[in-house]
Amino acid sequence: MNDEFSQPADDAPWSQGPLNRRELLAAAIATSAALTPRGSVMAQGTEPPASSRELWQWVRTQPVLDTQVAYLDSASVAPTWRACMAAEYRARESQSLEVTNAALEDRWITESTRLATRFAAFSGCDADEIVFTHGTGEALSSVAGGLDLAAGDEIITTSQEHPAALSPWLMLARRRGVIVKQVELPVPLTGPEQVLGLFAGAVTPRTRVLAFSQVQYGDGALLPVRDLCQFARQRNIVSVVNGAQAFGMLDLNLSDLGCDFYGASFHKWLGGCQGSGLLYVRREMLDRLWPVQPRGIDASPPVFVPAQAPAQNGVPAALHKFGNVVPHLWPALRGGEAALDLQAQINRTRIEARVRELAIYARLRLQQLKKIELLTPGRPGLWAGILSLRVPGRSAAELADALVKNHRVYVRRLEWPKSDAGALRVSMHIFNSHDDVERLLNGLQSLVGK
């Protein structure tokens, strides 16, 4: 599924309230059609089982995770795949053993180019457009700090952004006097046209940046990224996309999305190693962004330094300009590469379909609890693996604590606008099962009733 959202036919009877069984069945049929692998490239190692039943049982053994807990919070941080941990350890061991290798400089150049090429192929872009970072927050901060913005310039974002995505712009407002405008998106959304209309209504001649998430952290809504980016480019507005909740979950292609910048982490849906991620810089934007952490020196006239920063020359363009951290981040990136291998083994389309299928099942079951209010959009195509909910009159923090203490079900408690009680967020990954959903349902039922 390369589209970030799929609109049903104009006469499709999608309800705006709770989804009925007919609607969920239609969505499930569309999802199951994608479960057939499309020529996946196999990585080295044991081939996963072919049948869906055996495959997902095999997948449950792959993350390093307490199997006694129904972990439903990959949107915060996913457990690391065992293969990633092993690859990271082997790389760290090799890195330590080879500190005396005089040829290491050339190796870092080669390895940096290889890794950039590999992650670019996975992301649907070019190696010259990839910069490795310590995570999504660092990637988005690099964009905010590197753009030439002046007092009075407007950044339009949403009310659903993670603090790591919002804080760089707010800091810029204090330092340079830019204006940060938050679009209040309805909860739940009923269609992509709502999002486009609200962003269009907020744009003025001073608007310079649209900053938003592909999949929202709070309600799990899947925004119309391609349309928003096209809208921005037509008006010479920079588009900055937070991909933390999409990278590794959705079968995406960054070139097709049309965004100018895209930040992602490897420790969430990709299941890679902590402290690693990337920034995508569309080739045409390379000259518009200043490096905030340069590691090489491009100076005129040249200046003398007593040493050369490793692997800053002879590497793809974005790494050269914005600072190549591969020599320092190499073990974690090798772990992330193992996660790419796992995605290829299982097949990315199959992964997205499984995540959606679990979310559909969870939604069907949760709708049976009359006291629960679902905050995630009901229209198929506007949500993926994240469901958010609240129970009027009940503290989300207390419910989350009770679920983990009494039922060994782990979900995330969220702040929620105009509500002291907050909300609960449930995120399901391919290592989860229908039994995990049933444990969640039984736990909530015992806490709030039917």
C-alpha positions in Angstrom: 0.0 0.0 0.0 2.0 3.0 -1.3 -0.8 5.5 -0.7 -0.8 7.2 2.6 -4.6 7.1 2.5 -7.1 5.2 0.3 -10.4 6.8 -0.3 -13.4 4.5 -0.8 -15.7 4.8 -3.7 -18.0 7.8 -3.6 -21.0 5.7 -2.9 -19.3 3.6 -0.2 -21.5 3.6 2.9 -18.9 4.5 5.5 -20.5 5.7 8.7 -19.2 8.5 10.8 -20.0 6.8 14.0 -18.9 3.3 15.2 -18.0 1.0 12.4 -20.6 -1.7 11.8 -19.6 -5.3 10.9 -20.3 -4.8 7.2 -17.8 -1.9 7.1 -15.2 -3.7 9.1 -15.6 -6.8 7.0 -15.1 -4.8 3.8 -11.9 -3.2 5.3 -10.7 -6.6 6.5 -11.2 -8.1 3.0 -9.2 -5.3 1.5 -6.5 -5.8 4.1 -6.3 -9.6 3.7 -5.9 -9.2 0.0 -2.6 -7.5 0.7 -1.3 -10.4 2.8 0.0 -12.3 -0.2 3.8 -11.5 -0.6 4.8 -9.7 -3.8 8.3 -11.0 -4.6 10.0 -10.1 -1.4 13.8 -10.2 -1.3 15.1 -12.7 1.3 17.8 -11.8 3.7 20.4 -14.2 5.0 19.2 -16.6 7.7 16.2 -18.8 8.3 13.3 -18.1 6.0 10.1 -17.3 7.9 7.1 -19.6 7.6 5.0 -19.0 4.5 1.5 -19.5 6.0 0.1 -16.5 7.9 -0.8 -18.5 11.0 2.8 -19.9 11.4 4.4 -16.6 10.3 2.8 -14.5 13.0 3.6 -17.1 15.6 7.2 -17.0 14.4 7.2 -13.2 14.5 6.1 -13.2 18.2 9.4 -14.9 19.0 11.6 -12.3 17.3 11.5 -9.2 19.6 13.2 -9.1 23.0 10.1 -8.7 25.1 8.4 -10.1 28.2 6.0 -12.5 26.7 3.8 -12.3 29.8 2.9 -8.7 29.0 0.5 -7.7 26.2 2.7 -4.8 25.0 0.5 -2.3 23.0 2.8 0.7 22.8 5.1 0.5 19.8 4.1 4.0 19.0 6.3 5.1 21.9 9.1 2.6 21.6 9.0 -0.9 20.1 10.9 -3.8 21.5 14.1 -4.4 19.6 14.3 -7.4 17.2 16.7 -10.1 18.3 18.5 -9.9 15.0 19.0 -6.2 15.4 20.6 -6.6 18.9 22.9 -9.3 17.5 24.0 -7.2 14.6 24.5 -4.1 16.8 26.7 -6.2 19.2 28.8 -7.7 16.4 29.3 -4.3 14.9 30.3 -2.8 18.2 32.7 -5.6 18.9 34.2 -5.2 15.4 34.5 -1.4 15.9 36.4 -1.9 19.1 38.8 -4.5 17.7 39.7 -2.4 14.7 40.6 0.9 16.4 44.2 0.4 15.3 43.2 -0.2 11.6 45.0 2.5 9.6 42.6 1.9 6.7 39.5 2.6 8.7 39.0 6.1 7.1 38.4 4.5 3.7 36.2 1.9 5.2 34.0 4.6 6.8 33.5 6.3 3.5 32.6 3.0 1.8 30.3 1.9 4.7 28.6 5.3 4.9 27.8 5.2 1.2 26.5 1.7 1.4 24.3 2.4 4.4 22.9 5.6 2.9 22.1 3.6 -0.3 20.5 0.8 1.6 18.2 3.1 3.7 17.4 5.2 0.7 16.2 2.2 -1.3 14.0 1.2 1.7 12.6 4.8 2.0 12.1 5.4 -1.7 14.6 8.1 -2.3 18.2 8.7 -3.4 21.4 8.1 -1.2 22.2 11.8 -1.7 19.0 12.7 0.2 19.7 10.7 3.4 21.2 12.0 6.6 21.5 9.7 9.6 20.5 11.1 13.0 19.9 9.9 16.6 16.1 10.0 16.0 13.1 11.9 14.7 13.5 14.8 17.2 17.1 15.5 16.0 16.0 15.3 12.4 13.2 17.8 12.8 15.3 20.1 14.9 17.9 20.1 12.2 15.3 21.4 9.7 14.0 24.1 12.1 17.5 25.3 12.9 18.7 25.1 9.4 16.0 27.1 7.5 16.5 30.8 6.9 13.4 32.1 8.8 12.9 35.6 10.0 10.6 37.4 12.5 7.0 37.3 11.3 7.5 34.2 9.2 4.7 31.6 9.9 5.0 27.9 10.7 1.7 26.1 10.5 1.5 22.9 12.4 -1.3 21.0 14.3 -2.5 20.5 17.8 -1.6 16.8 17.7 2.2 17.1 17.4 4.7 15.4 19.7 6.7 17.8 21.9 9.9 16.7 20.0 8.4 17.9 16.8 6.8 21.1 18.2 9.5 22.3 20.5 12.1 23.3 17.8 9.6 25.7 16.2 8.5 27.2 19.6 12.2 27.8 20.4 12.6 29.5 17.1 9.6 31.7 17.9 11.5 32.8 21.1 14.8 33.3 19.4 13.8 34.9 16.0 10.2 35.9 16.4 8.7 33.5 14.0 5.0 32.8 14.5 3.8 29.2 15.2 0.2 28.6 14.4 -1.5 25.3 15.5 -4.4 24.1 13.4 -7.0 22.5 15.6 -7.9 19.2 13.8 -11.3 17.7 14.6 -11.4 14.5 16.7 -12.2 12.2 15.1 -11.5 13.3 11.6 -14.2 12.3 9.0 -12.1 12.8 5.8 -8.9 14.1 4.3 -10.7 17.1 2.9 -11.1 18.4 6.4 -7.4 18.5 6.9 -6.7 20.2 3.6 -9.4 22.8 4.2 -8.1 23.7 7.7 -4.5 24.1 6.5 -5.6 26.1 3.5 -7.6 28.4 5.7 -4.6 29.0 8.0 -2.1 29.9 5.2 -1.3 33.6 4.7 1.3 35.4 2.5 3.7 35.1 5.5 3.5 31.3 5.7 6.9 29.6 5.1 6.5 26.1 6.6 3.8 23.4 7.0 4.9 20.9 9.7 2.7 17.9 10.4 2.8 14.1 11.1 2.1 11.4 8.6 0.4 9.4 11.4 -0.6 11.5 14.4 0.9 10.6 17.7 -2.3 11.4 19.7 -5.3 10.0 17.8 -3.5 7.8 15.2 -5.1 9.7 12.3 -3.4 9.2 8.9 -3.1 12.6 7.3 -3.2 13.2 3.5 0.5 13.8 3.2 0.8 13.8 -0.6 -2.0 16.3 -1.0 -0.6 18.6 1.8 2.9 18.5 0.3 1.6 19.3 -3.2 -0.5 22.1 -1.7 2.6 23.5 0.0 4.9 23.2 -3.0 2.4 25.1 -5.3 2.7 28.0 -2.9 6.5 27.8 -2.3 5.9 26.7 1.2 8.3 24.1 2.8 6.8 20.8 3.9 8.2 19.1 7.0 6.8 15.7 7.8 7.1 13.8 11.1 7.3 10.2 10.1 8.0 8.7 13.5 4.6 6.8 13.5 4.8 5.6 9.9 8.4 4.5 9.2 8.4 0.8 9.4 4.7 0.4 9.7 3.5 1.7 6.4 4.8 0.7 3.0 5.8 4.2 2.1 7.8 5.9 -0.7 9.2 9.3 0.2 9.7 10.5 -3.4 6.0 9.7 -4.0 4.9 11.7 -0.9 6.5 14.8 -2.3 7.7 16.2 1.0 10.7 18.5 1.3 11.9 17.0 4.6 11.0 13.8 6.5 12.2 12.7 9.9 12.0 9.1 11.2 13.3 7.0 14.1 14.4 3.4 13.9 13.3 2.4 17.4 9.6 2.5 16.9 7.8 0.6 14.2 11.0 -0.5 12.5 12.0 -2.3 15.7 15.7 -1.2 15.2 18.1 0.1 17.8 17.6 2.9 20.2 19.1 6.3 19.3 19.1 6.0 15.6 17.0 7.5 12.8 17.2 9.6 9.6 16.4 12.8 8.0 15.3 12.9 4.3 16.2 16.1 2.5 14.6 16.4 -1.0 17.5 16.9 -3.4 16.2 20.3 -4.5 16.2 21.5 -0.9 19.9 20.6 -0.2 21.0 24.2 -0.9 18.1 25.8 1.2 19.1 24.1 4.5 22.1 25.2 6.7 23.8 22.4 8.6 23.4 22.8 12.3 25.9 20.1 13.2 28.6 20.3 10.5 31.4 17.9 10.9 33.5 18.7 7.9 34.8 22.1 6.8 33.8 23.8 3.6 35.5 27.1 4.0 36.6 29.9 1.6 39.4 30.8 2.0 40.4 27.4 3.5 41.4 27.3 7.2 43.9 25.0 8.9 42.8 22.3 11.3 45.0 19.7 13.0 42.8 16.7 12.0 40.2 15.6 9.5 36.8 14.6 10.7 36.3 10.9 9.6 34.2 10.1 6.5 33.0 13.7 5.8 34.3 13.7 2.2 33.6 11.2 -0.5 30.2 10.3 0.9 26.7 11.1 -0.5 25.7 14.8 -0.7 23.4 15.1 2.3 25.9 13.3 4.6 28.7 15.5 3.4 26.8 18.7 3.9 24.9 18.1 7.2 27.4 15.9 9.0 28.1 12.2 8.8 27.6 10.4 12.1 28.0 6.9 10.7 31.5 6.4 12.3 29.9 7.0 15.7 26.4 5.5 15.1 27.6 2.5 13.0 26.6 -0.3 15.5 23.0 1.1 15.8 22.8 1.6 12.1 23.9 -2.0 11.5 21.1 -3.1 13.9 18.7 -1.0 11.9 19.9 -2.6 8.7 19.0 -6.0 10.2 15.5 -4.6 10.7 15.4 -3.8 7.0 16.3 -7.4 6.3 13.5 -8.6 8.5 11.0 -6.3 6.7 12.2 -7.8 3.4 11.8 -11.3 4.7 8.2 -10.8 5.9 7.3 -8.4 3.1 6.5 -4.7 3.8 3.0 -4.9 2.3 2.3 -7.9 4.4 3.5 -6.0 7.5 1.2 -3.1 6.9 -1.7 -5.4 6.2 -1.2 -7.3 9.4 -1.0 -4.1 11.5 -4.2 -2.8 9.9 -5.9 -6.2 10.4 -5.1 -6.2 14.1 -6.3 -2.6 14.5 -9.6 -3.5 12.7 -10.1 -6.4 15.1 -9.3 -4.2 18.1 -11.7 -1.6 17.0 -14.5 -4.1 16.5 -14.0 -5.4 20.0 -13.6 -2.1 21.7 -16.8 -0.7 20.2 -18.7 -3.3 22.2 -17.8 -1.4 25.4 -20.5 1.3 25.5 -18.6 3.5 28.0 -15.6 3.9 25.7 -15.3 6.8 23.3 -13.0 6.2 20.3 -11.0 9.2 19.2 -9.4 7.7 16.1 -11.1 8.3 12.8 -13.7 5.7 11.8 -13.3 6.1 8.0 -11.0 3.3 6.6 -7.9 4.8 5.1 -7.7 7.5 7.9 -6.1 5.2 10.5 -3.6 2.3 10.6 -2.1 0.7 13.7 -3.0 3.2 16.4 -6.3 3.5 18.3 -7.0 6.2 20.9 -9.9 6.2 23.3 -11.1 7.7 26.5 -13.7 6.9 29.2 -15.6 10.0 30.3 -15.3 10.6 34.0 -12.3 8.2 34.4 -8.7 9.1 34.7 -6.6 7.7 31.8 -3.5 7.5 34.1 -5.4 5.4 36.6 -6.8 3.1 33.9 -3.3 2.6 32.4 -1.8 1.8 35.8 -4.6 -0.7 36.6 -4.3 -2.4 33.2 -0.6 -3.1 33.6 -0.7 -3.9 37.3 -3.8 -6.1 37.3 -4.0 -7.4 33.8 -0.4 -7.1 32.4 -1.6 -5.0 29.5 0.6 -2.1 28.6 -0.9 1.0 26.9 0.1 4.6 26.8 -1.6 7.4 28.7 -1.9 10.7 26.8 -2.6 14.3 27.6 -5.8 15.4 25.8 -7.0 18.9 24.9 -9.6 20.3 27.2 -9.6 17.2 29.4 -7.9 16.7 32.8 -8.6 12.9 32.5 -6.5 12.4 29.4 -6.8 9.5 26.9 -5.4 6.0 26.3 -3.5 5.1 23.2 -3.3 1.5 21.9 -0.8 0.7 19.2 -0.5 -2.8 17.7 2.5 -4.2 15.8 3.0 -7.5 14.0 4.3 -9.3 17.1 0.9 -8.6 18.8 -2.0 -11.1 18.5 -5.7 -11.3 18.8 -5.2 -12.7 22.3 -3.4 -9.4 23.2 -6.5 -7.5 22.1 -8.8 -9.8 24.1 -6.6 -9.2 27.2 -7.0 -5.4 26.7 -10.8 -5.8 26.2 -11.2 -8.0 29.3 -9.1 -5.5 31.4 -11.1 -2.5 30.3 -14.3 -4.3 30.8 -13.4 -5.2 34.4 -12.4 -1.6 35.0 -15.2 0.4 33.4 -17.9 -2.2 32.7 -19.7 -3.0 29.5 
